[in-house]
Amino acid sequence: MANVVRVDDVVQAADSSIDEPAVTAGGRAWRFFRQHYTRALGVISVVVFLGAWQWASDAKVINPLFCSSPSLIWDELGTLISTGQLWPNVWISGEEFLWGFLMAIAVGIPLGFLIGWYRPVEAIFSPFVTFLNAVPRVALLPLLIIWVGIGIDLKIAVVLLGALIAILINVITGIKSLDQQTVTMARSFGASDFKIFRTVALPGSVPYIISGIRVGLGHALTGVVVGELYASTAGVGHLIAVAGNTFETNLVFAGVIIIAIFGLIANWILSLLENHFRTWRQSSR
């Protein structure tokens, strides 16, 4: 009887040793899925959408003249690269975007701090900020053309105006949202404005600054495309405009994808900066 018990124990141990790796592997796969299921669902939804789009185009459910198809757009991107048309246009649009966006950041963040911190400065600049926020920047394009011409300066100005207001409003909101008790306590201990700005205002407004830059990024990309659609002889927006006028739907979609890639890369860089400043903000506390 004892021998039988030992044999059963051996068999059970053997079975458990055989099943354990499978159970462990299954558990790891399940944990991985639970951690990344939202990203996986996003990828699956995009793949399904592209597959349905391609099928609808091949089956003539939709007219390729108006909606194109993923394969035709991919071929068009390959043609742009092989013929050398892509990089000169991307370089021009990238230059306009970077100059305008960096200038908006360089002006918007310090000016936003001044407007949010000092009431006389707020009284001076608030009407202009409200006016520019209410007026679509596209409506100012004819004036900008008269003032700066139709060269690269026009697109830089459109990008600057588009991104500046979003950054300004978010930075001002961040300064206004500071804990006033903390500021009052710092003043009571004799802290200077610069000390309060460095230790209280700047760390407390970092989320608003990043949010403003992220919103301004979308406006900046819109400004590049609008400026090049309106008055330009080169750039991705000009490429889209020419393709639209000649009913080259594949090229229009290719240009839109290039602009989207611009935005994805810029958003990825902003995410890295946000993570960096989040740790800096925590350490500054």
C-alpha positions as a Markdown table, in Angstrom:
| # | Residue | x | y | z |
|---|---|---|---|---|
| 1 | Met | 0.0 | 0.0 | 0.0 |
| 2 | Ala | 2.9 | 2.3 | 0.8 |
| 3 | Asn | 4.4 | 1.5 | -2.5 |
| 4 | Val | 1.2 | 2.4 | -4.3 |
| 5 | Val | 1.1 | 5.8 | -2.5 |
| 6 | Arg | 4.6 | 6.5 | -3.5 |
| 7 | Val | 3.9 | 5.6 | -7.2 |
| 8 | Asp | 0.9 | 8.0 | -7.2 |
| 9 | Asp | 3.0 | 10.7 | -5.6 |
| 10 | Val | 5.6 | 10.2 | -8.3 |
| 11 | Val | 3.0 | 10.3 | -11.1 |
| 12 | Gln | 1.4 | 13.5 | -9.6 |
| 13 | Ala | 4.8 | 15.1 | -9.3 |
| 14 | Ala | 5.6 | 14.2 | -12.8 |
| 15 | Asp | 2.3 | 15.6 | -14.1 |
| 16 | Ser | 2.7 | 18.8 | -12.2 |
| 17 | Ser | 6.3 | 19.2 | -13.5 |
| 18 | Ile | 5.0 | 18.7 | -17.0 |
| 19 | Asp | 2.1 | 21.2 | -16.6 |
| 20 | Glu | 4.0 | 23.8 | -14.7 |
| 21 | Pro | 6.0 | 25.3 | -17.6 |
| 22 | Ala | 2.8 | 25.4 | -19.7 |
| 23 | Val | 0.9 | 27.1 | -16.9 |
| 24 | Thr | 3.8 | 29.5 | -16.3 |
| 25 | Ala | 4.0 | 30.4 | -20.0 |
| 26 | Gly | 0.3 | 30.9 | -20.1 |
| 27 | Gly | 0.3 | 33.1 | -17.1 |
| 28 | Arg | 3.1 | 35.2 | -18.5 |
| 29 | Ala | 1.3 | 35.6 | -21.8 |
| 30 | Trp | -1.9 | 36.6 | -19.9 |
| 31 | Arg | 0.0 | 39.1 | -17.8 |
| 32 | Phe | 1.6 | 40.5 | -20.9 |
| 33 | Phe | -1.8 | 40.8 | -22.6 |
| 34 | Arg | -3.3 | 42.5 | -19.5 |
| 35 | Gln | -0.4 | 45.0 | -19.4 |
| 36 | His | -0.5 | 45.9 | -23.1 |
| 37 | Tyr | -4.0 | 45.0 | -24.2 |
| 38 | Thr | -5.0 | 48.6 | -24.9 |
| 39 | Arg | -2.0 | 49.0 | -27.2 |
| 40 | Ala | -2.8 | 45.7 | -28.8 |
| 41 | Leu | -6.4 | 46.7 | -29.4 |
| 42 | Gly | -5.2 | 49.9 | -31.0 |
| 43 | Val | -2.9 | 48.0 | -33.4 |
| 44 | Ile | -5.7 | 45.5 | -34.2 |
| 45 | Ser | -8.2 | 48.3 | -34.9 |
| 46 | Val | -5.8 | 50.0 | -37.3 |
| 47 | Val | -5.0 | 46.7 | -39.1 |
| 48 | Val | -8.7 | 45.9 | -39.4 |
| 49 | Phe | -9.4 | 49.4 | -40.7 |
| 50 | Leu | -6.6 | 49.3 | -43.3 |
| 51 | Gly | -7.7 | 45.8 | -44.4 |
| 52 | Ala | -11.3 | 46.9 | -44.8 |
| 53 | Trp | -10.2 | 50.0 | -46.7 |
| 54 | Gln | -8.0 | 47.9 | -49.1 |
| 55 | Trp | -10.8 | 45.4 | -49.6 |
| 56 | Ala | -13.4 | 48.1 | -50.4 |
| 57 | Ser | -11.0 | 49.7 | -52.9 |
| 58 | Asp | -10.2 | 46.4 | -54.6 |
| 59 | Ala | -13.8 | 45.3 | -54.7 |
| 60 | Lys | -14.8 | 48.7 | -56.2 |
| 61 | Val | -17.1 | 49.4 | -53.2 |
| 62 | Ile | -15.5 | 52.8 | -53.1 |
| 63 | Asn | -14.1 | 54.8 | -56.0 |
| 64 | Pro | -10.3 | 54.8 | -55.8 |
| 65 | Leu | -10.3 | 58.3 | -57.4 |
| 66 | Phe | -11.8 | 59.7 | -54.3 |
| 67 | Cys | -10.6 | 57.4 | -51.5 |
| 68 | Ser | -7.5 | 55.7 | -52.9 |
| 69 | Ser | -6.2 | 52.6 | -51.0 |
| 70 | Pro | -3.4 | 51.8 | -48.6 |
| 71 | Ser | -1.4 | 49.9 | -51.2 |
| 72 | Leu | -1.6 | 52.8 | -53.7 |
| 73 | Ile | -0.7 | 55.3 | -51.0 |
| 74 | Trp | 2.3 | 53.2 | -50.1 |
| 75 | Asp | 3.4 | 53.0 | -53.7 |
| 76 | Glu | 3.1 | 56.8 | -54.0 |
| 77 | Leu | 5.3 | 57.3 | -50.9 |
| 78 | Gly | 7.8 | 55.0 | -52.5 |
| 79 | Thr | 7.7 | 57.0 | -55.7 |
| 80 | Leu | 8.2 | 60.2 | -53.8 |
| 81 | Ile | 11.3 | 58.8 | -52.2 |
| 82 | Ser | 12.7 | 57.2 | -55.4 |
| 83 | Thr | 12.3 | 60.3 | -57.5 |
| 84 | Gly | 13.8 | 62.6 | -54.8 |
| 85 | Gln | 10.7 | 64.7 | -54.4 |
| 86 | Leu | 10.1 | 63.9 | -50.8 |
| 87 | Trp | 13.2 | 65.1 | -48.9 |
| 88 | Pro | 13.3 | 68.7 | -50.3 |
| 89 | Asn | 9.7 | 69.3 | -49.5 |
| 90 | Val | 10.0 | 67.7 | -46.0 |
| 91 | Trp | 13.1 | 69.8 | -45.3 |
| 92 | Ile | 11.3 | 73.1 | -46.2 |
| 93 | Ser | 8.2 | 72.2 | -44.1 |
| 94 | Gly | 10.4 | 71.0 | -41.3 |
| 95 | Glu | 12.4 | 74.2 | -41.3 |
| 96 | Glu | 9.3 | 76.4 | -41.2 |
| 97 | Phe | 7.8 | 74.3 | -38.4 |
| 98 | Leu | 10.9 | 74.2 | -36.2 |
| 99 | Trp | 11.7 | 77.9 | -36.5 |
| 100 | Gly | 8.1 | 78.9 | -35.8 |
| 101 | Phe | 7.5 | 76.4 | -33.0 |
| 102 | Leu | 10.7 | 77.1 | -31.2 |
| 103 | Met | 10.1 | 80.8 | -31.4 |
| 104 | Ala | 6.6 | 80.3 | -30.0 |
| 105 | Ile | 8.1 | 78.3 | -27.1 |
| 106 | Ala | 10.8 | 80.9 | -26.5 |
| 107 | Val | 8.4 | 83.8 | -26.4 |
| 108 | Gly | 5.3 | 82.1 | -25.0 |
| 109 | Ile | 6.7 | 80.5 | -21.8 |
| 110 | Pro | 8.5 | 83.6 | -20.4 |
| 111 | Leu | 5.7 | 86.0 | -21.4 |
| 112 | Gly | 3.1 | 83.6 | -19.9 |
| 113 | Phe | 5.0 | 83.6 | -16.6 |
| 114 | Leu | 5.1 | 87.4 | -16.6 |
| 115 | Ile | 1.4 | 87.8 | -17.5 |
| 116 | Gly | 0.3 | 85.2 | -14.9 |
| 117 | Trp | 2.6 | 86.6 | -12.1 |
| 118 | Tyr | 2.4 | 90.4 | -12.4 |
| 119 | Arg | -1.1 | 92.0 | -12.6 |
| 120 | Pro | 0.1 | 95.2 | -14.5 |
| 121 | Val | 1.6 | 93.0 | -17.2 |
| 122 | Glu | -1.6 | 91.0 | -17.3 |
| 123 | Ala | -3.6 | 94.2 | -17.7 |
| 124 | Ile | -1.4 | 95.3 | -20.6 |
| 125 | Phe | -1.3 | 92.0 | -22.6 |
| 126 | Ser | -4.6 | 90.4 | -21.7 |
| 127 | Pro | -6.7 | 92.2 | -24.4 |
| 128 | Phe | -4.2 | 91.2 | -27.1 |
| 129 | Val | -4.1 | 87.6 | -26.0 |
| 130 | Thr | -7.9 | 87.4 | -25.9 |
| 131 | Phe | -8.2 | 89.0 | -29.4 |
| 132 | Leu | -5.7 | 86.7 | -31.0 |
| 133 | Asn | -7.3 | 83.7 | -29.3 |
| 134 | Ala | -10.7 | 84.7 | -30.7 |
| 135 | Val | -9.5 | 85.4 | -34.3 |
| 136 | Pro | -8.7 | 82.5 | -36.6 |
| 137 | Arg | -5.1 | 82.8 | -37.7 |
| 138 | Val | -6.2 | 82.0 | -41.3 |
| 139 | Ala | -8.0 | 85.3 | -41.3 |
| 140 | Leu | -4.7 | 87.1 | -40.7 |
| 141 | Leu | -3.0 | 85.5 | -43.7 |
| 142 | Pro | -3.7 | 88.3 | -46.2 |
| 143 | Leu | -2.2 | 90.8 | -43.7 |
| 144 | Leu | 0.8 | 88.6 | -43.1 |
| 145 | Ile | 1.4 | 88.3 | -46.9 |
| 146 | Ile | 1.4 | 92.1 | -47.1 |
| 147 | Trp | 3.7 | 92.5 | -44.2 |
| 148 | Val | 6.2 | 89.6 | -44.7 |
| 149 | Gly | 5.7 | 88.4 | -48.3 |
| 150 | Ile | 5.1 | 84.8 | -49.4 |
| 151 | Gly | 8.5 | 83.4 | -48.6 |
| 152 | Ile | 9.5 | 81.2 | -45.6 |
| 153 | Asp | 8.9 | 84.1 | -43.2 |
| 154 | Leu | 5.1 | 83.9 | -43.9 |
| 155 | Lys | 4.9 | 80.2 | -42.9 |
| 156 | Ile | 7.1 | 80.9 | -39.8 |
| 157 | Ala | 4.8 | 83.7 | -38.8 |
| 158 | Val | 1.7 | 81.5 | -39.2 |
| 159 | Val | 3.2 | 78.7 | -37.1 |
| 160 | Leu | 4.4 | 81.2 | -34.5 |
| 161 | Leu | 0.9 | 82.8 | -34.1 |
| 162 | Gly | -0.8 | 79.4 | -34.1 |
| 163 | Ala | 1.4 | 77.9 | -31.4 |
| 164 | Leu | 2.0 | 81.0 | -29.3 |
| 165 | Ile | -1.5 | 81.6 | -28.1 |
| 166 | Ala | -2.0 | 78.0 | -27.0 |
| 167 | Ile | 1.3 | 78.0 | -25.0 |
| 168 | Leu | 0.6 | 81.5 | -23.5 |
| 169 | Ile | -2.9 | 80.5 | -22.3 |
| 170 | Asn | -1.7 | 77.3 | -20.7 |
| 171 | Val | 1.3 | 78.9 | -19.0 |
| 172 | Ile | -0.9 | 81.7 | -17.6 |
| 173 | Thr | -3.4 | 79.1 | -16.3 |
| 174 | Gly | -0.6 | 77.2 | -14.7 |
| 175 | Ile | 0.6 | 80.3 | -12.8 |
| 176 | Lys | -2.9 | 81.2 | -11.8 |
| 177 | Ser | -3.5 | 77.7 | -10.5 |
| 178 | Leu | -0.6 | 77.8 | -8.0 |
| 179 | Asp | -1.3 | 77.2 | -4.3 |
| 180 | Gln | -1.5 | 80.8 | -3.0 |
| 181 | Gln | -0.9 | 79.6 | 0.6 |
| 182 | Thr | 2.5 | 78.2 | -0.4 |
| 183 | Val | 3.4 | 81.4 | -2.2 |
| 184 | Thr | 2.3 | 83.5 | 0.8 |
| 185 | Met | 4.3 | 81.2 | 3.1 |
| 186 | Ala | 7.4 | 81.6 | 1.0 |
| 187 | Arg | 7.1 | 85.4 | 1.0 |
| 188 | Ser | 6.6 | 85.4 | 4.7 |
| 189 | Phe | 10.0 | 83.6 | 5.1 |
| 190 | Gly | 11.6 | 86.3 | 2.9 |
| 191 | Ala | 11.9 | 84.5 | -0.3 |
| 192 | Ser | 12.5 | 86.6 | -3.4 |
| 193 | Asp | 10.4 | 86.5 | -6.5 |
| 194 | Phe | 13.1 | 84.6 | -8.3 |
| 195 | Lys | 13.4 | 82.1 | -5.5 |
| 196 | Ile | 9.6 | 81.6 | -5.4 |
| 197 | Phe | 9.6 | 81.2 | -9.2 |
| 198 | Arg | 12.4 | 78.6 | -9.2 |
| 199 | Thr | 11.1 | 76.5 | -6.3 |
| 200 | Val | 7.3 | 77.0 | -6.5 |
| 201 | Ala | 6.0 | 78.5 | -9.7 |
| 202 | Leu | 8.1 | 76.6 | -12.2 |
| 203 | Pro | 7.7 | 73.1 | -10.8 |
| 204 | Gly | 4.0 | 73.7 | -10.2 |
| 205 | Ser | 3.3 | 74.8 | -13.7 |
| 206 | Val | 5.3 | 72.2 | -15.6 |
| 207 | Pro | 2.2 | 70.1 | -16.5 |
| 208 | Tyr | 0.5 | 73.2 | -17.9 |
| 209 | Ile | 3.6 | 74.1 | -19.9 |
| 210 | Ile | 3.9 | 70.6 | -21.4 |
| 211 | Ser | 0.1 | 70.7 | -22.1 |
| 212 | Gly | 0.5 | 74.1 | -23.8 |
| 213 | Ile | 3.4 | 72.9 | -25.9 |
| 214 | Arg | 1.4 | 69.8 | -26.9 |
| 215 | Val | -1.6 | 71.8 | -27.9 |
| 216 | Gly | 0.6 | 74.3 | -29.7 |
| 217 | Leu | 2.2 | 71.5 | -31.6 |
| 218 | Gly | -1.1 | 70.7 | -33.3 |
| 219 | His | -1.6 | 74.4 | -34.2 |
| 220 | Ala | 1.9 | 74.7 | -35.5 |
| 221 | Leu | 1.4 | 71.7 | -37.9 |
| 222 | Thr | -1.8 | 73.3 | -39.0 |
| 223 | Gly | 0.0 | 76.6 | -39.6 |
| 224 | Val | 2.6 | 74.9 | -41.8 |
| 225 | Val | 0.0 | 73.2 | -44.0 |
| 226 | Val | -2.3 | 76.3 | -44.2 |
| 227 | Gly | 0.6 | 78.6 | -45.0 |
| 228 | Glu | 1.9 | 76.3 | -47.7 |
| 229 | Leu | -1.6 | 75.8 | -49.1 |
| 230 | Tyr | -2.3 | 79.5 | -49.3 |
| 231 | Ala | 1.0 | 80.8 | -50.7 |
| 232 | Ser | 4.0 | 78.6 | -51.3 |
| 233 | Thr | 6.0 | 77.1 | -54.1 |
| 234 | Ala | 7.4 | 74.2 | -52.1 |
| 235 | Gly | 6.8 | 72.1 | -49.0 |
| 236 | Val | 4.5 | 69.2 | -48.0 |
| 237 | Gly | 1.4 | 71.6 | -47.9 |
| 238 | His | 2.2 | 72.8 | -51.4 |
| 239 | Leu | 2.5 | 69.2 | -52.5 |
| 240 | Ile | -0.9 | 68.4 | -51.1 |
| 241 | Ala | -2.4 | 71.5 | -52.8 |
| 242 | Val | -1.0 | 70.7 | -56.2 |
| 243 | Ala | -2.1 | 67.0 | -55.9 |
| 244 | Gly | -5.6 | 68.1 | -54.9 |
| 245 | Asn | -5.9 | 70.4 | -57.9 |
| 246 | Thr | -5.0 | 67.6 | -60.2 |
| 247 | Phe | -7.1 | 64.9 | -58.5 |
| 248 | Glu | -4.1 | 62.9 | -57.4 |
| 249 | Thr | -5.7 | 61.4 | -54.4 |
| 250 | Asn | -2.8 | 59.0 | -53.7 |
| 251 | Leu | -0.4 | 62.0 | -53.4 |
| 252 | Val | -2.9 | 63.9 | -51.2 |
| 253 | Phe | -3.0 | 61.0 | -48.7 |
| 254 | Ala | 0.7 | 60.6 | -48.9 |
| 255 | Gly | 1.2 | 64.2 | -47.9 |
| 256 | Val | -1.2 | 63.9 | -45.1 |
| 257 | Ile | 0.7 | 60.8 | -43.8 |
| 258 | Ile | 3.9 | 62.8 | -43.9 |
| 259 | Ile | 2.4 | 65.5 | -41.8 |
| 260 | Ala | 1.1 | 62.9 | -39.4 |
| 261 | Ile | 4.5 | 61.4 | -39.1 |
| 262 | Phe | 5.8 | 64.9 | -38.2 |
| 263 | Gly | 3.3 | 65.1 | -35.4 |
| 264 | Leu | 4.0 | 61.6 | -34.1 |
| 265 | Ile | 7.7 | 62.2 | -33.9 |
| 266 | Ala | 7.2 | 65.6 | -32.2 |
| 267 | Asn | 4.7 | 64.0 | -29.7 |
| 268 | Trp | 7.2 | 61.3 | -28.9 |
| 269 | Ile | 9.8 | 63.9 | -28.1 |
| 270 | Leu | 7.4 | 65.8 | -26.0 |
| 271 | Ser | 6.6 | 62.6 | -24.1 |
| 272 | Leu | 10.3 | 62.1 | -23.3 |
| 273 | Leu | 10.5 | 65.7 | -22.1 |
| 274 | Glu | 7.4 | 65.2 | -20.0 |
| 275 | Asn | 8.8 | 62.2 | -18.3 |
| 276 | His | 12.1 | 64.0 | -17.7 |
| 277 | Phe | 10.4 | 67.0 | -16.1 |
| 278 | Arg | 8.1 | 64.9 | -14.1 |
| 279 | Thr | 11.0 | 63.3 | -12.3 |
| 280 | Trp | 12.7 | 66.8 | -12.0 |
| 281 | Arg | 9.5 | 68.2 | -10.5 |
| 282 | Gln | 9.3 | 65.4 | -7.9 |
| 283 | Ser | 12.9 | 65.9 | -7.0 |
| 284 | Ser | 12.5 | 69.6 | -6.7 |
| 285 | Arg | 9.8 | 69.0 | -4.0 |
